[in-house]
């Protein structure tokens, strides 16, 4: 435990007399021992009281021996020039003297801290910890560690600033200088206290890199208007933003406190801050698991099934989609709040995807269940495949967020093979189409197709048809197998899209051509890894 020394005595006395709790006093004395903050509130108050009774001139430790070195420090410097004892109208308020024991004893009575508003008092106790753990356990999450986050009322920063100015003025009398960064942050001290208790109650360690987050949002309605004066003093710091209910965010308040002059601050806010009547309230206790990612490959056998829900002007055009047929089972098993579907390209509603399928990935947001064995994933894959004859999935597996990047890279860089059933207006013979087999690396200029112009920017894209192989059927029909650069519009390459794709099958055959059926035969992206299904 870090020790309080003789130079801390006036700070301890000053803050106790103004209604500051023991843990906040330790923070302003720059005590960096985590163990010390975890001691019971009553014990800390008793220690401080004993410390004040000790009038020896040498430095006397307030608690036990030092184990943790202090992480903050007070620097010995020349006293800063600045306003002397200032009160609410530009001067510090008179603070009751606590030289006699009676005054000190009265001041030490338990009340809501004028700096932390009770955060480091009531909300460090076992009852609150149990309340948080009950919330976590009732949410039924799977987790092996946790990270704890806390949202504090913005006015706490204003109160801390006022207390800092008070302490800085006091230390200045002793030839000491207290930088604001030297003070132990309230959030930091709170986590020092709460982490071990939560960890013991939940049976798992606290880990800053954990994907399972427990968050608490505090509010203090009684003092919520205390930071409003800053909007007049520093209007540039408070600008309306989307998704923000109030301009008085914690970061905006901190920014304003960095800009405002001390004398202007003291004209608008009492120093020391007044003692509140009520504790903070815990508005929300929330749990959130980091997203889980599931990948695989899907085959689509229907020519009447979109990849994603087909909804126009709020009206659903088809009853289902590839995305929904897969995700509904994943959502149920992982008990997630929502999902995000992505894939290596997409096929039209009337296009089948055959061969080894199209790579896809689904992000499951805030899942309650996160641990699945390979056998369980295989069973989940079978459940999806048994639910519909329109799709099948393979290689279903858990992947990392970073691995999904390999799938997206393939959208433009890899190749795809197709099979197209083509109709021509003029009769053809086998020899009329044979020359297509000899064309290699055919370069196309494709202007954004008319059918997607409503959702894609107008541009001319250069694409390559690597190879073609024709298969004669009759005088007006043939099948064409193509290997192309990813991102090629195959339908437009066949019919030309009113001249927006050049060259095209129609121009190469010197006749009108149209596409009747299209199948994706392979998507040449080597991801996700093939499994032994």
C-alpha positions as CSV (number, residue, x, y, z in Angstrom):
1,X,0.0,0.0,0.0
2,X,1.2,3.5,-0.8
3,X,1.5,5.9,2.1
4,X,0.3,9.3,2.9
5,X,3.1,11.6,4.1
6,X,3.3,14.9,5.9
7,X,2.9,16.9,2.7
8,X,-0.5,15.3,2.2
9,X,-1.8,16.4,5.6
10,X,-3.2,19.7,4.5
11,X,-4.9,18.1,1.4
12,X,-6.5,15.4,3.5
13,X,-7.7,18.0,6.1
14,X,-9.0,20.3,3.4
15,X,-10.9,17.7,1.4
16,X,-12.4,16.0,4.5
17,X,-13.7,19.3,5.6
18,X,-15.3,20.0,2.3
19,X,-17.2,16.7,2.0
20,X,-14.9,14.5,0.0
21,X,-14.8,10.7,0.4
22,X,-11.7,8.9,1.5
23,X,-11.0,7.3,-1.9
24,X,-11.3,10.6,-3.7
25,X,-8.9,12.1,-1.1
26,X,-6.4,9.3,-2.0
27,X,-6.8,10.2,-5.7
28,X,-6.0,13.8,-5.1
29,X,-3.0,12.8,-3.0
30,X,-1.9,10.8,-6.0
31,X,-1.9,7.5,-4.2
32,X,-1.4,4.8,-6.8
33,X,-1.8,1.6,-4.7
34,X,-4.7,-0.4,-6.0
35,X,-4.8,-2.4,-2.8
36,X,-5.4,0.6,-0.6
37,X,-8.5,1.7,-2.6
38,X,-10.0,-1.7,-2.0
39,X,-10.0,-1.3,1.8
40,X,-13.5,-0.8,3.3
41,X,-14.8,2.7,3.4
42,X,-15.0,2.8,7.2
43,X,-11.5,1.6,7.6
44,X,-10.2,4.3,5.2
45,X,-12.1,7.0,7.1
46,X,-10.6,5.8,10.4
47,X,-7.1,5.7,8.9
48,X,-7.5,9.3,7.6
49,X,-8.8,10.4,11.0
50,X,-5.8,8.8,12.7
51,X,-3.5,10.4,10.2
52,X,-4.8,13.9,11.0
53,X,-4.2,13.3,14.7
54,X,-0.6,12.6,14.1
55,X,1.3,15.8,14.5
56,X,4.8,14.6,14.1
57,X,6.9,16.6,11.6
58,X,8.5,13.5,9.9
59,X,6.6,11.7,7.2
60,X,4.4,9.1,8.8
61,X,2.7,6.2,6.8
62,X,-1.0,6.1,7.2
63,X,-1.4,2.4,6.5
64,X,0.7,-0.8,6.1
65,X,3.9,-1.2,4.3
66,X,4.3,-0.2,0.7
67,X,3.7,-3.1,-1.8
68,X,2.7,-1.2,-4.9
69,X,4.7,1.8,-6.0
70,X,2.7,4.9,-6.6
71,X,1.7,5.5,-10.2
72,X,1.1,9.3,-9.7
73,X,3.2,11.9,-8.1
74,X,3.2,15.5,-6.9
75,X,6.1,17.5,-8.4
76,X,8.0,20.0,-6.3
77,X,8.1,23.2,-8.1
78,X,7.8,26.9,-7.5
79,X,4.2,27.9,-6.7
80,X,2.3,28.7,-9.8
81,X,1.3,32.3,-10.2
82,X,-2.4,32.7,-10.3
83,X,-5.5,33.8,-8.3
84,X,-5.2,33.4,-4.6
85,X,-8.0,32.3,-2.4
86,X,-11.0,32.8,-4.7
87,X,-14.7,32.1,-4.1
88,X,-17.8,31.5,-6.2
89,X,-17.6,35.0,-7.6
90,X,-14.0,34.7,-8.6
91,X,-12.6,33.7,-5.1
92,X,-12.3,30.4,-3.2
93,X,-15.0,29.9,-0.6
94,X,-14.1,30.0,3.1
95,X,-13.5,26.5,4.4
96,X,-14.4,25.7,8.0
97,X,-11.3,25.3,10.2
98,X,-10.8,21.7,11.4
99,X,-8.1,22.3,13.9
100,X,-10.1,21.1,16.8
101,X,-11.1,17.5,17.1
102,X,-14.8,18.1,17.3
103,X,-15.0,19.8,13.9
104,X,-12.9,17.0,12.4
105,X,-15.1,14.4,13.9
106,X,-18.3,16.0,12.6
107,X,-16.8,16.4,9.1
108,X,-15.9,12.7,9.0
109,X,-19.6,11.7,9.1
110,X,-20.6,9.6,6.1
111,X,-22.3,11.6,3.4
112,X,-22.4,11.7,-0.4
113,X,-19.0,12.7,-1.7
114,X,-19.0,16.1,-3.3
115,X,-16.6,15.0,-6.0
116,X,-17.5,11.4,-7.1
117,X,-21.2,11.7,-6.1
118,X,-21.0,8.4,-4.4
119,X,-19.4,6.3,-7.2
120,X,-16.5,5.4,-4.9
121,X,-18.8,4.9,-1.9
122,X,-22.0,3.0,-2.3
123,X,-21.2,1.6,-5.8
124,X,-18.1,-0.2,-4.5
125,X,-20.0,-2.2,-2.0
126,X,-20.8,-5.9,-2.2
127,X,-24.6,-5.3,-2.7
128,X,-24.0,-3.4,-5.9
129,X,-21.6,-6.0,-7.2
130,X,-24.1,-8.7,-6.6
131,X,-26.7,-6.7,-8.4
132,X,-24.4,-6.4,-11.4
133,X,-23.7,-10.1,-11.3
134,X,-27.4,-11.0,-11.1
135,X,-27.9,-9.0,-14.2
136,X,-25.1,-10.8,-16.0
137,X,-26.2,-14.3,-14.9
138,X,-29.8,-13.7,-15.9
139,X,-28.7,-12.7,-19.4
140,X,-27.4,-16.2,-19.9
141,X,-24.2,-15.4,-21.8
142,X,-21.3,-17.7,-22.4
143,X,-18.0,-16.1,-21.5
144,X,-14.6,-17.0,-20.1
145,X,-13.5,-13.4,-19.1
146,X,-14.9,-10.0,-19.0
147,X,-14.0,-6.3,-19.6
148,X,-15.8,-3.7,-17.4
149,X,-16.7,-0.3,-18.7
150,X,-18.3,2.6,-16.9
151,X,-20.1,5.7,-18.2
152,X,-19.9,8.6,-15.7
153,X,-22.1,11.8,-15.7
154,X,-20.3,14.7,-17.4
155,X,-20.8,17.0,-14.4
156,X,-18.4,14.8,-12.5
157,X,-15.6,16.3,-14.6
158,X,-16.7,19.8,-13.6
159,X,-16.7,18.8,-9.9
160,X,-13.3,17.2,-10.2
161,X,-12.0,20.3,-11.9
162,X,-13.2,22.5,-9.0
163,X,-11.7,20.2,-6.4
164,X,-8.4,20.2,-8.3
165,X,-8.3,24.0,-8.3
166,X,-8.9,23.9,-4.6
167,X,-6.1,21.4,-3.9
168,X,-3.7,23.1,-6.3
169,X,-4.2,26.4,-4.5
170,X,-3.5,24.6,-1.1
171,X,-0.4,22.8,-2.4
172,X,0.9,26.0,-3.9
173,X,1.2,27.4,-0.4
174,X,3.6,24.6,0.4
175,X,5.7,25.3,-2.7
176,X,4.3,22.2,-4.5
177,X,2.6,21.9,-7.9
178,X,-0.2,19.5,-8.6
179,X,-0.8,18.8,-12.3
180,X,-4.3,17.5,-13.2
181,X,-2.8,14.5,-14.9
182,X,-1.2,13.5,-11.6
183,X,-4.6,12.8,-10.0
184,X,-5.7,9.2,-10.2
185,X,-8.6,9.1,-12.6
186,X,-12.0,8.2,-11.1
187,X,-12.7,5.4,-13.6
188,X,-9.3,3.9,-12.9
189,X,-9.8,3.9,-9.2
190,X,-13.3,2.5,-9.6
191,X,-12.1,-0.4,-11.7
192,X,-9.3,-1.2,-9.2
193,X,-12.0,-1.7,-6.6
194,X,-14.7,-3.4,-8.7
195,X,-12.6,-5.7,-10.8
196,X,-11.6,-8.2,-8.1
197,X,-15.1,-8.3,-6.7
198,X,-16.7,-9.0,-10.0
199,X,-14.0,-11.6,-10.9
200,X,-14.6,-13.4,-7.6
201,X,-18.4,-13.4,-7.9
202,X,-18.4,-14.5,-11.6
203,X,-15.5,-16.9,-11.3
204,X,-13.7,-15.6,-14.4
205,X,-10.8,-13.0,-14.7
206,X,-11.1,-9.4,-15.8
207,X,-9.3,-9.0,-19.2
208,X,-9.0,-5.7,-21.1
209,X,-9.1,-7.7,-24.4
210,X,-12.1,-9.8,-23.5
211,X,-15.0,-9.8,-26.0
212,X,-17.6,-9.9,-23.2
213,X,-18.3,-6.4,-21.9
214,X,-20.1,-5.5,-18.8
215,X,-21.1,-1.8,-18.7
216,X,-22.7,0.4,-16.1
217,X,-24.2,3.8,-17.0
218,X,-24.4,6.3,-14.0
219,X,-26.4,9.4,-13.8
220,X,-27.0,12.1,-11.2
221,X,-30.2,14.1,-12.0
222,X,-29.7,16.4,-9.1
223,X,-26.6,18.0,-10.6
224,X,-27.1,17.4,-14.3
225,X,-27.3,21.2,-15.1
226,X,-24.0,22.0,-13.4
227,X,-22.0,21.9,-16.6
228,X,-24.4,24.0,-18.6
229,X,-22.5,27.2,-17.9
230,X,-19.6,25.9,-20.0
231,X,-21.8,26.2,-23.1
232,X,-21.8,30.0,-22.7
233,X,-18.1,30.2,-21.8
234,X,-16.9,27.8,-24.6
235,X,-19.7,27.5,-27.2
236,X,-17.3,25.9,-29.8
237,X,-17.0,22.8,-27.6
238,X,-20.7,22.0,-27.7
239,X,-22.1,21.3,-31.1
240,X,-25.1,19.1,-31.8
241,X,-24.3,15.7,-33.2
242,X,-26.3,12.8,-34.6
243,X,-27.2,10.1,-32.2
244,X,-26.4,12.3,-29.2
245,X,-29.3,13.2,-26.9
246,X,-27.4,16.1,-25.3
247,X,-24.5,18.3,-26.4
248,X,-23.1,18.0,-22.9
249,X,-21.1,14.8,-23.5
250,X,-18.2,13.9,-21.2
251,X,-15.7,14.6,-23.9
252,X,-17.2,18.0,-24.8
253,X,-17.2,19.0,-21.1
254,X,-13.5,17.9,-20.7
255,X,-12.6,19.9,-23.8
256,X,-14.3,23.0,-22.4
257,X,-12.6,22.6,-19.0
258,X,-9.2,22.6,-20.9
259,X,-10.1,25.9,-22.5
260,X,-11.8,27.9,-19.8
261,X,-9.7,30.2,-17.7
262,X,-9.5,29.5,-14.0
263,X,-11.0,32.9,-13.0
264,X,-13.9,32.4,-15.4
265,X,-14.6,28.9,-14.1
266,X,-14.6,30.1,-10.5
267,X,-17.1,32.8,-11.3
268,X,-19.7,30.2,-12.3
269,X,-18.9,27.2,-10.1
270,X,-18.4,26.8,-6.3
271,X,-15.0,25.8,-5.2
272,X,-15.1,23.5,-3.3
273,X,-18.1,21.9,-4.9
274,X,-21.2,21.7,-2.8
275,X,-22.3,18.5,-1.1
276,X,-25.1,16.7,-3.0
277,X,-28.2,15.3,-1.3
278,X,-28.4,12.2,-3.3
279,X,-26.2,9.4,-4.6
280,X,-25.7,8.7,-8.3
281,X,-28.1,6.2,-9.8
282,X,-27.1,3.2,-12.0
283,X,-29.3,3.9,-15.0
284,X,-28.2,0.8,-17.0
285,X,-26.4,-2.4,-16.4
286,X,-25.7,-3.9,-19.8
287,X,-23.9,-7.0,-21.1
288,X,-22.6,-7.4,-24.6
289,X,-20.6,-10.2,-26.3
290,X,-18.3,-9.5,-29.2
291,X,-19.5,-10.7,-32.5
292,X,-19.0,-14.2,-33.7
293,X,-18.3,-15.0,-37.3
294,X,-19.5,-18.0,-39.2
295,X,-18.4,-18.8,-42.7
296,X,-19.2,-21.5,-45.4
297,X,-20.1,-21.9,-49.0
298,X,-23.7,-22.1,-50.3
299,X,-25.3,-23.6,-53.4
300,X,-28.5,-22.1,-54.7
301,X,-30.7,-24.4,-56.8
302,X,-33.8,-22.1,-57.3
303,X,-34.3,-19.6,-60.0
304,X,-36.8,-17.8,-57.9
305,X,-34.8,-17.0,-54.8
306,X,-32.8,-13.7,-54.2
307,X,-29.6,-13.7,-52.2
308,X,-30.9,-11.1,-49.8
309,X,-34.5,-10.1,-48.9
310,X,-36.2,-8.5,-52.0
311,X,-38.2,-5.6,-50.7
312,X,-39.3,-2.6,-52.8
313,X,-41.1,0.4,-51.2
314,X,-41.7,-1.7,-48.1
315,X,-43.3,-4.6,-50.0
316,X,-41.7,-8.0,-50.0
317,X,-41.5,-9.4,-53.5
318,X,-40.5,-13.0,-52.7
319,X,-41.1,-14.9,-49.5
320,X,-37.5,-15.8,-48.6
321,X,-33.8,-15.4,-49.5
322,X,-30.5,-17.3,-49.3
323,X,-29.5,-15.0,-46.4
324,X,-32.7,-15.8,-44.4
325,X,-32.7,-19.5,-45.0
326,X,-29.1,-19.7,-43.5
327,X,-29.3,-17.0,-40.8
328,X,-32.5,-18.0,-39.1
329,X,-30.9,-21.3,-37.9
330,X,-27.6,-19.5,-36.8
331,X,-29.6,-16.8,-35.0
332,X,-31.5,-19.4,-33.0
333,X,-28.5,-21.5,-32.1
334,X,-26.1,-18.6,-31.2
335,X,-29.0,-16.6,-29.6
336,X,-27.8,-13.4,-31.2
337,X,-29.5,-10.0,-31.4
338,X,-29.0,-9.5,-35.1
339,X,-26.7,-10.5,-38.0
340,X,-24.9,-9.1,-41.0
341,X,-24.6,-11.2,-44.1
342,X,-21.8,-10.9,-46.7
343,X,-20.5,-13.0,-49.6
344,X,-18.0,-13.2,-52.4
345,X,-20.1,-11.5,-55.0
346,X,-23.8,-12.2,-55.6
347,X,-26.1,-13.8,-58.1
348,X,-29.3,-12.6,-59.5
349,X,-32.6,-14.0,-58.3
350,X,-33.0,-16.2,-61.4
351,X,-29.4,-17.5,-61.4
352,X,-28.3,-20.7,-59.8
353,X,-25.0,-21.2,-57.9
354,X,-23.7,-24.7,-58.5
355,X,-20.3,-26.5,-58.2
356,X,-18.5,-25.9,-54.9
357,X,-20.7,-23.0,-54.0
358,X,-20.2,-19.3,-53.2
359,X,-18.3,-18.3,-50.1
360,X,-20.3,-16.4,-47.4
361,X,-19.8,-15.1,-43.9
362,X,-22.4,-14.1,-41.3
363,X,-21.6,-11.8,-38.4
364,X,-23.7,-12.7,-35.4
365,X,-24.1,-9.6,-33.2
366,X,-24.1,-10.0,-29.4
367,X,-24.5,-13.8,-29.3
368,X,-25.4,-15.4,-25.9
369,X,-23.8,-18.7,-27.0
370,X,-20.3,-18.6,-28.5
371,X,-18.7,-22.1,-28.0
372,X,-19.5,-24.7,-30.6
373,X,-17.5,-27.9,-31.3
374,X,-16.8,-29.1,-34.8
375,X,-19.5,-31.8,-34.4
376,X,-22.0,-29.2,-33.3
377,X,-21.2,-27.0,-36.3
378,X,-21.6,-30.1,-38.6
379,X,-25.0,-30.7,-37.0
380,X,-26.0,-27.1,-37.5
381,X,-25.0,-27.4,-41.2
382,X,-27.2,-30.4,-41.5
383,X,-30.2,-28.6,-39.9
384,X,-29.9,-25.8,-42.5
385,X,-29.7,-28.3,-45.4
386,X,-32.7,-30.3,-44.2
387,X,-34.8,-27.1,-43.9
388,X,-35.0,-26.3,-47.6
389,X,-34.4,-27.8,-51.0
390,X,-33.6,-24.4,-52.5
391,X,-30.1,-24.1,-50.9
392,X,-27.4,-26.2,-49.4
393,X,-24.4,-25.1,-47.3
394,X,-21.0,-26.8,-46.9
395,X,-17.8,-26.1,-44.9
396,X,-19.7,-24.3,-42.1
397,X,-17.2,-23.1,-39.5
398,X,-16.3,-20.4,-37.0
399,X,-13.8,-17.9,-38.3
400,X,-12.2,-14.6,-37.2
401,X,-13.1,-11.1,-38.3
402,X,-9.8,-10.7,-40.0
403,X,-10.2,-13.9,-42.0
404,X,-13.3,-12.5,-43.8
405,X,-11.0,-10.1,-45.6
406,X,-9.7,-13.0,-47.7
407,X,-13.2,-13.6,-49.0
408,X,-13.7,-9.9,-50.0
409,X,-10.4,-9.8,-51.8
410,X,-11.7,-12.5,-54.2
411,X,-14.6,-10.4,-55.3
412,X,-12.5,-8.4,-57.8
413,X,-9.2,-10.3,-58.0
414,X,-10.3,-13.9,-58.6
415,X,-12.1,-15.7,-61.5
416,X,-15.5,-17.2,-61.8
417,X,-17.0,-19.7,-64.3
418,X,-20.5,-19.6,-65.7
419,X,-22.8,-21.6,-67.9
420,X,-25.2,-19.6,-70.1
421,X,-28.1,-20.8,-72.2
422,X,-28.2,-18.4,-75.2
423,X,-30.9,-17.7,-77.8
424,X,-30.3,-16.1,-81.2
425,X,-32.9,-14.5,-83.5
426,X,-31.2,-15.9,-86.7
427,X,-30.5,-19.5,-87.2
428,X,-27.0,-20.7,-86.4
429,X,-25.0,-23.8,-87.2
430,X,-22.3,-25.3,-85.1
431,X,-19.5,-23.8,-87.2
432,X,-21.1,-20.3,-86.7
433,X,-20.2,-20.4,-83.0
434,X,-17.0,-22.5,-83.1
435,X,-14.7,-19.4,-83.3
436,X,-15.8,-18.4,-79.8
437,X,-13.7,-21.3,-78.4
438,X,-10.6,-19.7,-79.8
439,X,-11.0,-16.3,-78.2
440,X,-8.8,-15.8,-75.2
441,X,-8.5,-12.8,-72.8
442,X,-11.2,-10.8,-74.5
443,X,-11.3,-7.3,-73.0
444,X,-14.7,-5.7,-72.4
445,X,-15.8,-2.2,-71.7
446,X,-18.9,-2.4,-69.5
447,X,-20.9,0.7,-68.7
448,X,-23.0,0.2,-65.5
449,X,-26.0,-1.9,-66.6
450,X,-29.3,-0.2,-66.8
451,X,-30.8,-2.8,-64.4
452,X,-28.4,-1.9,-61.6
453,X,-28.0,1.8,-62.3
454,X,-30.4,2.7,-59.5
455,X,-27.9,1.3,-56.9
456,X,-24.5,1.5,-58.6
457,X,-22.6,4.6,-59.8
458,X,-22.4,5.3,-63.5
459,X,-19.0,4.1,-64.7
460,X,-17.2,2.2,-67.4
461,X,-15.5,-0.9,-66.1
462,X,-12.9,-2.9,-67.9
463,X,-13.4,-6.7,-67.6
464,X,-11.9,-9.8,-69.1
465,X,-13.4,-12.9,-70.5
466,X,-10.5,-15.4,-70.1
467,X,-11.9,-18.3,-72.1
468,X,-15.2,-19.5,-73.7
469,X,-16.4,-22.9,-74.8
470,X,-19.6,-23.3,-76.9
471,X,-22.0,-26.2,-76.9
472,X,-24.4,-26.3,-79.9
473,X,-28.0,-27.2,-79.1
474,X,-30.2,-26.3,-82.1
475,X,-30.6,-23.5,-84.7
476,X,-31.5,-20.9,-82.1
477,X,-29.9,-22.2,-78.9
478,X,-26.4,-22.9,-77.6
479,X,-24.8,-23.1,-74.3
480,X,-21.7,-21.1,-73.5
481,X,-19.2,-21.9,-70.8
482,X,-17.2,-18.9,-69.7
483,X,-14.3,-18.2,-67.3
484,X,-14.2,-14.5,-66.5
485,X,-12.7,-11.9,-64.3
486,X,-14.8,-11.5,-61.1
487,X,-17.2,-8.6,-61.4
488,X,-18.1,-9.2,-65.0
489,X,-21.8,-8.7,-66.0
490,X,-22.5,-11.9,-67.9
491,X,-26.1,-11.1,-69.0
492,X,-24.9,-7.8,-70.5
493,X,-22.0,-9.6,-72.2
494,X,-24.6,-11.8,-74.0
495,X,-27.2,-9.2,-75.1
496,X,-25.1,-6.1,-75.1
497,X,-27.4,-3.9,-72.9
498,X,-28.3,-1.6,-75.8
499,X,-24.6,-1.2,-76.7
500,X,-23.5,-0.5,-73.1
501,X,-21.2,-3.6,-73.1
502,X,-18.7,-3.8,-76.0
503,X,-18.0,-6.3,-77.5
504,X,-20.8,-8.7,-76.7
505,X,-22.1,-12.1,-78.0
506,X,-24.6,-10.3,-80.3
507,X,-22.0,-8.2,-81.9
508,X,-19.5,-11.1,-82.2
509,X,-22.2,-13.3,-83.9
510,X,-23.6,-10.3,-85.9
511,X,-27.1,-11.1,-84.7
512,X,-29.4,-10.5,-81.8
513,X,-28.6,-12.7,-78.8
514,X,-30.3,-13.0,-75.4
515,X,-29.7,-15.1,-72.3
516,X,-32.3,-17.6,-71.2
517,X,-30.6,-19.2,-68.2
518,X,-27.4,-18.5,-66.2
519,X,-25.6,-20.7,-63.7
520,X,-22.6,-19.9,-61.6
521,X,-20.4,-23.0,-61.9
522,X,-17.5,-21.9,-59.6
523,X,-16.3,-19.0,-57.6
524,X,-12.5,-19.4,-57.5
525,X,-11.9,-18.1,-54.0
526,X,-9.9,-20.5,-51.8
527,X,-11.9,-19.7,-48.6
528,X,-13.1,-20.8,-46.2
529,X,-11.0,-23.9,-45.7
530,X,-12.5,-27.1,-47.0
531,X,-13.8,-29.4,-44.2
532,X,-14.3,-33.1,-44.2
533,X,-18.1,-33.0,-44.4
